[in-house]
Amino acid sequence: MSANNDQVFVNGKIFTGRNETEFMSAFKVADGKFAWIGDAREVNDARVIDLEGRTVLPGFIDIHTHPTYVAMTVDAVPCTVPVVNNIPEMVAALKRHRNFGKGPDDWIEGWGYDESKLTEHRTPTTQDLDQVSTTQPVYVLRSDAHSGICNTRALQIAGITKDTPDPDGAYFGRYDNGEPNGILQEHGANNAVLRAKAVEDYATKVAGLAATAQHYNERGIVAVTDMMALTRPFDNLDVYRDAERKGFRQQAALYFSWLDLATNPIPDLTEEHRAGRTKFAGIKLFADGSVSGRTAWMCKPYRNSGCGYSTLSDDDLNAGYEWARRNRVQAAVHAMGDQALQRVIDFFVDKEPWLDPGMPSVRLEHATLLSEAQMRQMNESPMTLGASTQIIFFFAEYDSYSQNLADEEFQRAYPVRSFYNNIEHLGLSSDAPATTWADPDNVFVSIKAAVTRKAYNGADIVPEQSITVPQAVLLYTSRPARLARFEGSLGQIERGFEASFVVLDRDIFTIDADGLDQTQVQQTWIQGEKVYDRTGSG
């Protein structure tokens, strides 16, 4: 039953991830993979690791997140509830930034604001952020990571003036006299300031990303995607691979911004780009904005009129498709509104898949208002399409969703049960740090929201679309493992699969659902090696 250098784990409640009901009590790890799984009574080796009845799950996969943004927010000030509830509190919080009071090129940064959660129910402007500093640049990333706000000094550094034209699909907020007011709506405008801010050197970038490994280890996350990888000022594939050498153990599938690639073309990919634990997995296009920002492209108007808008030209959609197909990587398309989703589905459904069977060629990101009719259209087409979705948005941003969406659209938002039943290639994810929650990639917050279908304030968020705890776990393990291209087999405790798993402090399958978000990861193992122990032992 055991051999030298094997690790045998016994007396656990082991959810295998092969289906919704299977539990085992023991498994063996050899050479970084699961070598056997079964009943602890079959183990006759005295040299075992006793799990003492604890619950064990396959390691979590965050199938839509932004580790490079997470690294950026490590030194930024949270500007989200419960830390910040109004604009004066935001100003006070930003004054606590470690750079406050330093030189004219030392940035004061924050993240996570959502104007709908602020008491004033408006977006802060330069008039507000200049109260933090008039001599230092101040920048705050919005909760959706599409937009941001900045002070006058930051606008000066970025060269944004009254005469600066709005970027395609984005705009600079302005006062009545045409002067910029510091609101940076959507990526094109937001990136103008982010580029001015990106002055760190390569080694600092690598070290910052490597340091996020502990963040993911603590949350039991063993594989991630980066859904906004860039080739400038540094190639993120190089950054990740160097971070891997410095201790970033998570598998990482990178999706590069099509806007970046279209304006800064690179040579066609080689197999070396697409192989390994860190790889070039796809491209990312944006078909619309966000529901909370009222820029998601809708068929029916928001409550106060307006249907959002498209942020993707026909030329870019076609060029992105051709590039992804030629280079044999996925095309991931951000699409939240039903109008944006329909446009993307209509474009791809009559095309042939270009990746191996079992791996979707196209991913729909967020899919907030994806209807069952649209799912049928996806399933009946020759193209293989998958989807990632984020119940954390509905949970954390209830205020803006309830204020912006008409009743019918609110009832159709994030239909996770329908997704689970109708989309084979599917995953729940965090989009961290792009939501108004202080710990958005805490997997158990999303699991609780998917099971209880209640928002952070206890309000119902369409309870008939709830799923079970096992189903929610599958959407963070075995199901997303089939949505992106990872190395080897991942997401199940199964012979031959990578031995990446988590040990929990409680049995999430029997506790009251209201306590799910209090669950703690006690241990995280990657490739048979313990990378995190909450007790500090081992």
Secondary structure by P-SEA (a helix, b strand, c coil): cccccbbbbcccccccccccbbbbccccccccccccccccccccccccccccbbbbbcccccccccaaaaaaacccccccccccccaaaaaaaaaacccccccccccccccbbbcccccccccccaaaaaaacccbbbbbbccccccccccaaaaaaaccccccccccccbbbbcccccccccccccaaaaaaaaaaccccaaaaaaaaaaaaaaaaaacccbbbbcccccccccaaaaaaaaaaaccccbbbbbccaaaaaaccccccccccccccccccbbbbbcbbbcccccccccccccccccccccccaaaaaaaaaaaaaacbbbbbbcccaaaaaaaaaaccccccccccccccccccccccccaaaaaaaaaccbbbbbcccccccccaaaaaaacccaaaaaaccaaaaaaacccbbbbbccccccccccccaaaaaaaaaacccccccccccccccccaaaaaaaaccccccccccccccccccccccccccccccccccccccccccccccbbbccccccccccccc
